[in-house]
Amino acid sequence: MASNQNRRSAIKSMIAGTAAIGASGVLSSFTTETEKHMQADVKLKGNINHAVCRWCYGDFTVDQLCAAAKDIGIKGIDLVGPSDWPTLKKYGLFSSMCNGAEINLTDGFGDKQFHAKLHENYTKMIPLVAEAGYKNLICFSGSRRGKTDEEGWNNCVEGLKPMVALAEKHNVILVMELLNSKIDHKDYQCDRVEWGAELCRRLGSENFKLLYDIYHMQIDEGDVIRNIRANHQYIAHYHTGGVPGRNEIDETQELYYPAIMRAIVEVGHKGFVAQEFIPKQKDKIASLKKAVHICDV
């Protein structure tokens, strides 16, 4: 009984201490420090190549987004195709994750019925990416549609092998995105980093890698930092997003992004980290700037 009472007392003390810490404003002080960093117009440290996803700013023209990104210190724009590349070049920005060859998110390399169309699309796009001086081209496994893991891996290897050979010839990397199948993309097959890593091992090429979307992987498997450290050799690119809801990167989210970013830097990542959250604030560029500064470690 005495032991239980001691335990209860200890827990009460811990709760009181936690409340005191909360009252002292640890989270708010974190936000304040970030805002001070922004207001002082401190330059980004250069440890991370920051990018931003085009689709999150649909009410901005590409010109407007590029101008804002350049002002913040962002180096790349994600998920744009050939028609927008001249605008990026005008601002000295990189197309950090090219798109335009995929059919959609559900009809991917995991299904043989789509291989012919995908081969046609990627055969055209891979040389265009190379000619423009870019590196990464996105691809997708598509939906599971009742296939086992083994069937999915076999189909992806069969469909991707000739495209990876072409990518090797042009020094382009095909990058398969990891998406959650729990909330946003029901039935998507490449929904775990280990599934994607196994596909990388089977293809055995430095020209096939993964896009580790932190938002998606927190939903489907969590353990984000350990998984990044264990599989970084298969990861070419990262996306951010606040969990829950793909919301802004701030103190309201369950992930502590500075720690994740430090892990990405520590494993030697030299590619891009792209902000892919849905801005809720009226000043969307201010939200983007805040996220970049939070993630700049």
C-alpha positions as CSV (number, residue, x, y, z in Angstrom):
1,M,0.0,0.0,0.0
2,A,2.8,2.4,0.9
3,S,4.5,1.7,-2.4
4,N,1.3,2.5,-4.3
5,Q,0.8,5.7,-2.3
6,N,4.4,6.7,-3.2
7,R,3.7,6.0,-6.8
8,R,0.6,8.1,-6.8
9,S,2.5,10.9,-5.1
10,A,5.2,10.7,-7.7
11,I,2.7,10.8,-10.5
12,K,0.9,13.8,-9.0
13,S,4.3,15.6,-8.7
14,M,5.1,14.8,-12.3
15,I,1.7,16.1,-13.5
16,A,2.1,19.3,-11.5
17,G,5.6,19.7,-13.0
18,T,4.3,19.1,-16.5
19,A,1.5,21.7,-15.9
20,A,4.1,24.2,-14.7
21,I,6.2,23.6,-17.7
22,G,3.2,24.1,-19.9
23,A,2.3,27.3,-18.1
24,S,5.8,28.6,-18.5
25,G,5.2,28.4,-22.3
26,V,7.7,25.9,-23.7
27,L,5.7,25.6,-26.9
28,S,4.9,29.3,-27.1
29,S,8.6,30.1,-26.5
30,F,9.5,27.7,-29.3
31,T,7.1,29.7,-31.6
32,T,8.4,33.0,-30.3
33,E,12.0,32.0,-31.1
34,T,11.0,31.0,-34.6
35,E,9.2,34.3,-35.1
36,K,12.2,36.2,-33.9
37,H,14.3,34.3,-36.3
38,M,11.9,35.3,-39.1
39,Q,11.6,38.9,-38.1
40,A,15.3,39.3,-37.9
41,D,15.4,38.0,-41.5
42,V,18.1,35.6,-40.5
43,K,19.5,33.7,-43.5
44,L,18.8,30.0,-43.7
45,K,21.7,27.8,-42.5
46,G,22.3,25.9,-45.7
47,N,22.2,22.4,-44.1
48,I,18.9,21.7,-45.9
49,N,17.9,22.3,-49.5
50,H,14.4,23.7,-48.9
51,A,11.6,23.3,-51.5
52,V,7.9,23.9,-51.6
53,C,5.1,21.9,-53.4
54,R,3.3,23.8,-56.1
55,W,-0.1,22.3,-55.6
56,C,-0.4,23.8,-52.0
57,Y,-0.5,27.3,-53.5
58,G,-3.0,26.9,-56.3
59,D,-4.3,30.5,-55.8
60,F,-0.8,31.8,-56.7
61,T,0.7,31.9,-60.1
62,V,3.9,30.1,-60.6
63,D,5.6,33.5,-61.0
64,Q,4.2,34.6,-57.6
65,L,5.2,31.4,-55.8
66,C,8.7,31.5,-57.3
67,A,9.2,35.1,-56.3
68,A,8.1,34.4,-52.7
69,A,10.2,31.2,-52.5
70,K,13.3,33.1,-53.7
71,D,12.7,35.8,-51.1
72,I,12.5,33.2,-48.3
73,G,15.6,31.3,-49.4
74,I,13.8,28.3,-50.8
75,K,15.8,26.6,-53.6
76,G,13.3,24.4,-55.4
77,I,9.6,23.9,-56.4
78,D,8.1,20.5,-56.3
79,L,5.6,18.8,-58.5
80,V,5.9,20.9,-61.7
81,G,6.2,19.7,-65.2
82,P,7.9,21.0,-68.4
83,S,5.5,23.9,-69.0
84,D,6.6,25.6,-65.7
85,W,10.3,24.9,-65.9
86,P,11.1,28.1,-67.8
87,T,9.5,30.2,-65.0
88,L,11.6,28.3,-62.4
89,K,14.8,28.9,-64.4
90,K,13.9,32.7,-64.6
91,Y,14.1,32.8,-60.8
92,G,17.1,30.5,-60.5
93,L,15.0,27.8,-58.8
94,F,15.3,24.0,-59.3
95,S,12.5,21.7,-60.2
96,S,13.2,19.5,-57.2
97,M,10.6,16.8,-58.0
98,C,9.4,16.7,-61.6
99,N,6.0,15.3,-62.5
100,G,3.9,14.7,-65.5
101,A,4.7,11.2,-66.6
102,E,2.4,9.4,-64.0
103,I,-1.1,8.4,-64.9
104,N,-2.5,9.2,-61.5
105,L,-1.9,8.0,-57.9
106,T,-4.0,4.8,-58.2
107,D,-2.9,3.4,-61.6
108,G,0.8,2.7,-61.2
109,F,3.6,0.3,-61.8
110,G,2.1,-2.3,-59.4
111,D,-0.4,-3.2,-62.1
112,K,0.7,-4.8,-65.4
113,Q,-2.4,-3.4,-67.2
114,F,-0.8,0.1,-66.9
115,H,2.7,-0.7,-67.9
116,A,2.4,0.1,-71.6
117,K,1.0,3.5,-71.0
118,L,3.5,4.2,-68.2
119,H,6.4,3.1,-70.4
120,E,5.2,5.5,-73.1
121,N,4.9,8.4,-70.7
122,Y,8.2,7.9,-68.9
123,T,10.1,7.1,-72.1
124,K,9.2,10.6,-73.2
125,M,9.6,12.4,-69.9
126,I,13.0,11.0,-68.7
127,P,15.0,12.7,-71.5
128,L,13.1,15.9,-70.9
129,V,14.0,16.0,-67.3
130,A,17.7,15.3,-68.1
131,E,17.8,18.0,-70.9
132,A,16.4,20.6,-68.4
133,G,19.2,19.7,-66.0
134,Y,16.9,18.2,-63.4
135,K,17.2,14.9,-61.5
136,N,14.1,13.6,-59.8
137,L,11.0,12.3,-61.5
138,I,8.1,11.0,-59.4
139,C,6.3,7.7,-59.8
140,F,3.7,5.6,-57.9
141,S,3.0,2.0,-57.1
142,G,-0.7,2.6,-57.5
143,S,-3.5,0.7,-55.6
144,R,-3.1,-2.8,-54.3
145,R,-6.4,-4.1,-55.8
146,G,-6.1,-7.4,-53.8
147,K,-2.5,-8.1,-54.8
148,T,-0.1,-9.6,-52.2
149,D,3.1,-7.8,-51.4
150,E,5.0,-10.3,-53.5
151,E,2.7,-9.7,-56.5
152,G,3.1,-6.0,-56.1
153,W,6.9,-6.2,-55.9
154,N,7.1,-8.5,-58.9
155,N,4.8,-6.3,-61.0
156,C,6.7,-3.1,-60.0
157,V,10.1,-4.7,-60.9
158,E,8.8,-5.8,-64.2
159,G,7.3,-2.4,-65.1
160,L,10.1,-0.3,-63.7
161,K,13.2,-2.2,-64.8
162,P,13.2,-0.8,-68.4
163,M,12.4,2.7,-67.2
164,V,15.2,2.5,-64.6
165,A,17.6,1.5,-67.3
166,L,16.6,4.5,-69.3
167,A,16.9,6.7,-66.2
168,E,20.5,5.4,-65.6
169,K,21.3,6.4,-69.2
170,H,20.1,9.9,-68.6
171,N,21.3,10.3,-65.0
172,V,17.7,10.7,-63.7
173,I,16.3,9.2,-60.5
174,L,12.8,7.6,-60.5
175,V,11.3,8.4,-57.1
176,M,8.4,6.4,-55.8
177,E,6.3,8.2,-53.2
178,L,5.3,6.6,-50.0
179,L,1.6,7.4,-49.3
180,N,-0.6,6.5,-46.4
181,S,-3.4,4.0,-47.1
182,K,-5.3,4.6,-43.9
183,I,-6.7,8.1,-44.4
184,D,-5.9,9.8,-47.7
185,H,-5.1,7.1,-50.3
186,K,-7.0,3.9,-49.4
187,D,-5.5,0.8,-50.9
188,Y,-2.2,2.4,-52.0
189,Q,0.4,-0.4,-52.0
190,C,3.7,1.4,-51.3
191,D,2.4,2.6,-47.9
192,R,5.4,1.5,-45.7
193,V,9.0,2.5,-45.9
194,E,10.0,-1.2,-45.7
195,W,7.8,-2.1,-48.7
196,G,9.5,0.6,-50.7
197,A,13.0,-0.3,-49.4
198,E,12.4,-3.9,-50.5
199,L,11.5,-2.7,-54.0
200,C,14.7,-0.6,-54.0
201,R,16.7,-3.7,-53.1
202,R,15.1,-5.8,-55.8
203,L,15.7,-3.2,-58.5
204,G,19.3,-2.7,-57.3
205,S,19.8,0.7,-58.9
206,E,20.9,4.1,-57.5
207,N,18.5,5.5,-60.1
208,F,15.4,4.3,-58.2
209,K,14.7,5.7,-54.8
210,L,11.8,6.7,-52.4
211,L,10.1,9.9,-51.6
212,Y,9.6,9.7,-47.8
213,D,6.5,11.8,-47.1
214,I,6.7,12.4,-43.3
215,Y,3.0,13.3,-43.0
216,H,2.0,10.0,-44.7
217,M,4.4,7.8,-42.9
218,Q,3.5,9.2,-39.5
219,I,-0.1,8.1,-40.2
220,D,0.7,4.6,-41.4
221,E,3.7,3.6,-39.3
222,G,5.1,6.3,-37.1
223,D,8.6,5.8,-35.7
224,V,9.7,8.5,-38.2
225,I,13.2,9.2,-37.0
226,R,14.3,5.6,-36.6
227,N,12.8,4.7,-40.0
228,I,14.7,7.5,-41.6
229,R,18.0,6.5,-40.0
230,A,17.4,2.8,-41.0
231,N,16.4,3.4,-44.6
232,H,18.0,6.7,-45.6
233,Q,20.1,5.1,-48.3
234,Y,16.9,4.4,-50.2
235,I,15.4,7.9,-49.8
236,A,16.0,10.6,-52.4
237,H,13.5,13.2,-51.2
238,Y,11.3,14.3,-48.3
239,H,7.9,16.0,-47.9
240,T,6.6,17.6,-44.8
241,G,3.1,18.1,-43.5
242,G,1.5,18.6,-40.1
243,V,-0.3,15.6,-38.5
244,P,-3.2,15.5,-38.2
245,G,-4.8,17.0,-41.4
246,R,-1.7,17.9,-43.5
247,N,-1.9,21.3,-41.7
248,E,0.7,23.9,-41.1
249,I,4.1,23.1,-39.5
250,D,3.7,24.7,-36.0
251,E,3.3,23.9,-32.3
252,T,-0.2,22.4,-32.8
253,Q,1.1,19.3,-34.6
254,E,2.1,16.0,-33.1
255,L,5.5,15.9,-34.8
256,Y,8.5,17.9,-33.6
257,Y,10.0,18.8,-37.0
258,P,13.3,20.2,-35.8
259,A,14.3,16.8,-34.4
260,I,13.2,15.1,-37.7
261,M,15.2,17.6,-39.7
262,R,18.3,17.0,-37.6
263,A,18.0,13.3,-38.2
264,I,17.8,14.0,-42.0
265,V,20.9,16.2,-41.8
266,E,22.8,13.6,-39.7
267,V,22.3,10.8,-42.2
268,G,23.9,13.0,-44.8
269,H,20.9,13.8,-47.0
270,K,22.0,16.1,-49.8
271,G,18.7,16.2,-51.7
272,F,15.6,18.4,-51.0
273,V,13.0,18.7,-48.3
274,A,9.8,20.1,-49.6
275,Q,7.0,21.8,-47.6
276,E,3.8,20.1,-48.5
277,F,1.2,21.4,-46.0
278,I,-2.1,23.2,-46.6
279,P,-1.8,26.8,-45.5
280,K,-4.7,27.9,-43.3
281,Q,-3.6,31.4,-42.5
282,K,-4.7,34.3,-44.6
283,D,-1.1,35.1,-45.2
284,K,0.0,31.8,-46.8
285,I,3.5,33.0,-47.6
286,A,4.0,33.9,-43.9
287,S,3.0,30.4,-43.0
288,L,5.4,29.0,-45.5
289,K,8.2,31.1,-44.2
290,K,7.5,30.1,-40.6
291,A,7.6,26.4,-41.6
292,V,10.9,26.7,-43.4
293,H,12.5,28.5,-40.4
294,I,11.1,25.8,-38.0
295,C,12.7,23.1,-40.3
296,D,16.0,24.9,-40.8
297,V,18.4,23.2,-38.4
